[in-house]
Amino acid sequence: MTRIALFAGGDLSGVTTDFDYLVGVDRGSLFLLENGLSLDMAVGDFDSVSEGDFARISAAAGQMIQAPAEKDDTDTELALKTVFTQFPQAQVSVFGAFGGRIDHMMSNIFLPSDPALAPFMQQLSLVDQQNLIQFYPAGQHSIFPKEGMAYVSFMTDGDAQLTILGAKYELTAENFFQKKVYSSNEFAGQPIEVRFDRGYLIVIYSKDRS
């Protein structure tokens, strides 16, 4: 299984680089070069870098994919589609998905809404120092704790009735209430079981700032 990291244009503090393949998304390509890391692929319209920086990225990238600024996808969406086309079995971690423009952050949180990315949702994680986001398709799933992450929150992409069992705060048919984000839940010494019948689930692991 190929482990791939995408470096986008948001906050890139505290990232890890122990991956098989590194992808720079637009300005994220400069982060890789400035830290002496390999730039296996660079993707984006590169409207946020200077001509000199673009020349550096072009010269260093193992694979260079430049898109027009006016396009249907964000640079991150384009990068993910390119990666999954070339590496359909890869596990992909996206760094820099948060901490920048709010519209870009929201696009990243709802990546599985794109039909081309939906089949790969369980191969995708969004990561920063305080948060880890993973995605699950409709059905029943076991959610396991992550070291160092004190809290777990759940958000469906629509109005599906969500069941949460085995958590500190359970959600069942008997106490169900509709809410966009069921936040600040906790593990109770066992995996959490979730069930929902349509759409997809966004699972957010998080911790307080140290």
C-alpha positions in Angstrom: 0.0 0.0 0.0 1.4 3.4 -1.0 1.3 6.1 1.6 1.0 9.5 0.1 1.1 13.0 1.7 -0.4 16.1 0.1 0.8 19.5 1.3 -1.8 22.2 0.7 -1.7 25.9 1.3 -3.0 26.1 4.9 -1.2 25.7 8.2 1.7 23.3 7.8 3.2 23.5 11.3 3.8 20.1 12.9 3.5 18.0 9.8 5.1 14.5 9.4 6.9 13.4 6.3 7.3 9.6 6.7 5.5 8.8 3.5 6.3 7.0 0.2 5.3 9.9 -2.1 5.1 13.6 -1.4 2.8 15.9 -3.4 2.9 19.7 -3.3 -0.4 21.5 -3.9 0.3 24.9 -5.3 2.2 26.9 -2.6 2.5 23.7 -0.6 5.2 22.7 -3.1 7.4 25.5 -1.7 7.1 24.0 1.8 8.6 20.7 0.5 11.5 22.5 -1.3 12.3 24.8 1.6 12.5 21.9 4.0 14.7 19.8 1.7 12.0 17.2 1.0 11.3 15.5 -2.3 8.7 17.0 -4.6 7.4 13.9 -6.3 4.4 15.7 -7.8 3.4 19.4 -8.0 -0.3 20.2 -8.8 -2.1 23.5 -9.0 -2.7 26.7 -10.9 0.2 28.3 -9.0 -1.4 31.7 -8.9 -0.2 32.1 -5.3 3.6 31.9 -6.1 6.0 34.2 -7.8 7.5 33.6 -11.2 10.8 32.7 -9.6 9.2 30.3 -7.2 7.2 28.7 -10.0 10.4 28.1 -11.9 11.9 26.4 -8.8 8.9 24.2 -8.5 8.9 23.3 -12.1 12.6 22.4 -12.1 12.3 20.3 -8.9 9.0 18.4 -9.4 9.2 14.8 -10.5 5.8 15.3 -12.1 4.4 18.8 -12.9 0.7 19.3 -13.4 -0.4 23.0 -14.0 -4.0 23.8 -14.3 -5.7 27.0 -15.4 -6.8 29.4 -12.6 -10.4 29.2 -13.8 -11.5 25.6 -13.2 -14.2 23.5 -11.5 -11.9 21.9 -8.9 -9.9 23.5 -6.1 -6.2 22.7 -6.3 -6.5 20.1 -3.6 -9.4 18.4 -5.3 -7.4 18.3 -8.5 -4.4 16.9 -6.7 -6.5 14.2 -5.1 -8.1 13.2 -8.3 -4.7 13.0 -10.0 -3.3 10.9 -7.1 -6.1 8.4 -7.0 -6.0 8.0 -10.8 -2.4 7.0 -10.6 -2.5 5.3 -7.2 -6.0 4.0 -6.7 -5.1 1.9 -3.6 -3.1 4.6 -1.9 -3.8 5.9 1.6 -3.6 9.7 1.4 -3.0 12.2 4.2 -3.7 15.9 3.5 -1.7 18.5 5.5 -2.5 22.2 5.2 -6.2 21.6 4.7 -7.0 24.0 7.6 -5.7 27.3 8.8 -6.1 29.2 5.5 -9.1 30.4 3.6 -12.4 29.3 5.1 -13.9 28.4 1.7 -10.9 26.1 1.0 -11.3 24.6 4.5 -15.0 23.9 3.9 -14.3 22.4 0.5 -11.7 20.1 2.1 -14.1 19.0 4.9 -16.7 18.0 2.3 -14.4 16.4 -0.2 -16.5 13.2 -0.5 -19.3 15.3 -1.9 -17.4 15.1 -5.2 -18.6 12.0 -7.0 -15.0 11.4 -8.3 -13.6 11.3 -4.8 -16.5 9.6 -3.0 -15.2 6.0 -3.8 -11.9 6.9 -2.1 -13.2 8.5 1.1 -12.0 5.8 3.4 -8.5 6.2 2.0 -8.3 9.9 2.9 -7.4 11.7 6.1 -7.1 15.5 6.8 -4.4 16.2 9.5 -3.0 19.0 11.5 -1.5 19.4 15.0 -4.9 19.3 16.7 -7.3 17.5 14.4 -7.7 14.4 12.3 -10.7 14.0 10.0 -11.7 10.7 8.4 -14.7 9.8 6.3 -17.1 6.8 6.2 -19.8 5.8 3.7 -23.4 4.9 4.7 -23.6 1.7 6.8 -22.3 0.5 10.1 -18.7 1.2 11.2 -16.4 0.8 14.2 -14.6 4.0 15.2 -11.4 3.4 17.1 -9.5 5.9 19.3 -6.4 7.8 18.1 -3.5 8.3 20.5 -3.4 11.8 21.9 -6.9 12.8 20.6 -9.2 13.4 23.6 -12.4 14.1 21.6 -14.3 12.7 18.7 -17.2 14.4 16.9 -19.6 13.3 14.2 -21.2 15.1 11.3 -23.3 13.7 8.5 -23.4 15.4 5.1 -27.2 15.5 5.1 -30.1 14.8 7.4 -29.5 11.0 7.9 -30.5 9.7 11.4 -27.2 8.8 13.1 -26.8 6.2 15.8 -23.8 6.4 18.1 -23.2 3.4 20.5 -20.5 2.7 23.0 -19.4 6.4 23.4 -19.6 8.5 26.5 -22.6 10.2 25.0 -24.8 7.8 23.0 -27.3 8.7 20.3 -30.2 6.3 19.7 -33.7 6.4 18.3 -34.9 7.0 21.9 -32.9 10.2 22.4 -32.3 11.3 18.8 -32.1 15.0 18.1 -31.2 16.5 14.7 -27.9 18.5 14.8 -25.3 19.3 12.1 -22.3 18.4 14.3 -22.4 16.1 17.3 -19.3 17.5 18.9 -17.1 16.8 21.9 -17.9 13.2 22.4 -15.4 10.8 24.0 -14.4 7.1 23.9 -15.5 5.0 26.9 -12.8 2.3 26.8 -14.2 0.6 23.6 -14.7 1.3 19.9 -17.6 3.5 19.1 -20.2 2.0 16.7 -22.0 4.3 14.3 -24.9 3.6 11.9 -26.6 5.7 9.3 -28.4 4.8 6.1 -27.4 7.4 3.5 -24.7 9.9 2.6 -21.4 9.9 4.4 -20.1 10.6 7.9 -17.3 13.0 8.8 -15.4 11.8 11.9 -13.4 14.6 13.6 -10.7 13.6 16.2 -9.4 16.6 18.1 -7.5 17.7 21.2 -7.1 21.0 23.1 -4.1 23.2 22.4 -1.1 22.4 24.6 
